[in-house]
Amino acid sequence: MAKVNNDFHKIMNERHSVRRFDSSVKIEREELVEMLDEAITAPSACNLQAWKFVVIDTEEGKEKLRSFCMKFNHTQINSSSAVVMFFGNTLAYEKYSALWHGMFEAGKVSEEAMNAALNTFLPLYQKADRKMLVEDAM
């Protein structure tokens, strides 16, 4: 797919909030899953990938979503092919040790690097207050 606009200044200054989508356009679930699979390869804080996604692409799901949203958001929900909700996982650090041990066992990092990361970052997460964990997940 060709990039239509790759000028950062234009991207930032000519953007707008979409309130109504072309309801005749349908993005298939497989395509949405493929896009999300590619998006989650992005680097993240401490490589925790502290995110979860919910794809809402059925009328039943949209009805439930509308019950939680303010009415001024209903136009976007109604006309969109799908709504993708992003959630930050404040407990992602709980898999940090297993992540580093897995990389060590696979030969991707040295034992020294693993121990340095575990001894530096894991205690920060374990001692962090809720506010920090929420901000980190965001």
C-alpha positions as CSV (number, residue, x, y, z in Angstrom):
1,M,0.0,0.0,0.0
2,A,1.4,3.4,-1.0
3,K,1.8,6.0,1.7
4,V,-0.4,9.0,0.9
5,N,1.1,11.5,3.3
6,N,4.5,10.9,5.0
7,D,5.1,14.6,5.9
8,F,5.1,14.8,9.7
9,H,4.1,18.5,9.7
10,K,1.1,17.8,7.5
11,I,0.2,14.7,9.5
12,M,0.2,16.7,12.8
13,N,-1.4,19.9,11.5
14,E,-4.0,18.6,9.1
15,R,-5.4,15.7,11.2
16,H,-9.0,15.7,12.4
17,S,-11.3,13.7,14.5
18,V,-13.5,11.3,12.5
19,R,-17.1,11.3,13.7
20,R,-18.7,9.3,10.9
21,F,-17.3,6.5,8.9
22,D,-18.4,5.0,5.6
23,S,-20.7,2.2,6.9
24,S,-20.4,0.4,3.6
25,V,-16.8,-0.4,4.3
26,K,-16.2,-3.6,6.1
27,I,-12.8,-4.5,7.5
28,E,-12.7,-8.3,7.9
29,R,-11.8,-9.7,11.3
30,E,-8.8,-11.5,9.7
31,E,-7.4,-8.2,8.5
32,L,-7.9,-6.6,11.9
33,V,-6.1,-9.4,13.6
34,E,-3.3,-9.2,11.1
35,M,-2.9,-5.4,11.8
36,L,-2.9,-6.0,15.5
37,D,-0.4,-8.8,15.2
38,E,1.9,-6.4,13.3
39,A,1.3,-3.6,15.8
40,I,2.3,-5.7,18.8
41,T,5.7,-6.2,17.4
42,A,6.5,-2.6,18.4
43,P,9.0,-2.1,21.2
44,S,7.6,-1.4,24.6
45,A,8.8,-0.5,28.1
46,C,11.0,-3.3,29.4
47,N,9.7,-5.4,26.4
48,L,6.6,-6.2,28.5
49,Q,4.0,-5.5,25.7
50,A,1.6,-4.5,28.4
51,W,-1.4,-4.3,26.2
52,K,-4.6,-6.1,25.5
53,F,-7.0,-5.5,22.6
54,V,-10.7,-6.0,22.3
55,V,-12.2,-6.0,18.7
56,I,-15.8,-5.1,18.6
57,D,-17.2,-5.9,15.2
58,T,-20.6,-7.4,15.7
59,E,-23.9,-5.6,16.3
60,E,-24.3,-7.3,19.7
61,G,-20.8,-6.1,20.7
62,K,-21.6,-2.6,19.5
63,E,-24.9,-2.6,21.4
64,K,-23.0,-3.5,24.6
65,L,-20.4,-0.8,23.9
66,R,-23.0,1.8,23.3
67,S,-24.5,1.1,26.8
68,F,-21.1,2.2,28.3
69,C,-20.4,5.2,26.1
70,M,-21.7,8.6,26.0
71,K,-24.3,9.2,23.2
72,F,-22.0,11.6,21.3
73,N,-19.8,8.5,20.6
74,H,-22.7,6.4,19.1
75,T,-22.2,7.8,15.6
76,Q,-18.7,6.5,15.4
77,I,-19.6,3.1,16.9
78,N,-22.6,2.8,14.6
79,S,-20.8,3.7,11.4
80,S,-17.5,2.0,12.0
81,S,-16.6,-1.4,10.6
82,A,-15.1,-2.2,14.0
83,V,-14.0,-0.6,17.2
84,V,-10.7,-1.6,18.7
85,M,-10.3,-1.0,22.4
86,F,-6.8,-0.8,23.8
87,F,-6.1,-1.7,27.5
88,G,-2.9,-1.3,29.5
89,N,-2.0,-4.3,31.7
90,T,-0.7,-3.0,35.0
91,L,0.4,-6.5,36.0
92,A,2.5,-7.2,32.9
93,Y,5.7,-7.0,35.0
94,E,4.7,-10.3,36.6
95,K,5.9,-12.1,33.4
96,Y,9.2,-10.2,33.4
97,S,11.3,-12.9,35.1
98,A,9.9,-15.6,32.7
99,L,10.5,-13.3,29.7
100,W,14.2,-12.8,30.6
101,H,14.8,-16.5,31.6
102,G,13.3,-17.5,28.2
103,M,15.6,-15.1,26.3
104,F,18.6,-16.5,28.3
105,E,17.6,-20.1,27.6
106,A,17.2,-19.3,23.9
107,G,20.7,-17.9,23.9
108,K,19.6,-14.3,23.1
109,V,21.1,-12.7,26.2
110,S,23.9,-13.6,28.6
111,E,23.2,-14.7,32.1
112,E,24.9,-11.4,33.2
113,A,22.5,-9.3,31.1
114,M,19.5,-11.3,32.4
115,N,20.5,-10.8,36.0
116,A,21.3,-7.1,35.4
117,A,17.8,-6.5,34.0
118,L,16.1,-8.6,36.6
119,N,17.9,-6.9,39.5
120,T,17.4,-3.4,38.1
121,F,13.9,-3.3,36.7
122,L,11.9,-6.0,38.4
123,P,12.3,-4.5,41.9
124,L,11.1,-1.1,40.5
125,Y,7.9,-2.7,39.2
126,Q,7.4,-4.8,42.4
127,K,7.7,-1.8,44.6
128,A,5.8,0.6,42.3
129,D,2.6,2.2,43.5
130,R,-0.6,1.9,41.4
131,K,-0.2,5.3,39.9
132,M,3.2,4.4,38.4
133,L,1.9,1.1,37.1
134,V,-1.0,2.8,35.4
135,E,1.2,5.4,33.8
136,D,3.7,2.7,32.6
137,A,0.9,0.7,31.1
138,M,-0.4,3.8,29.3
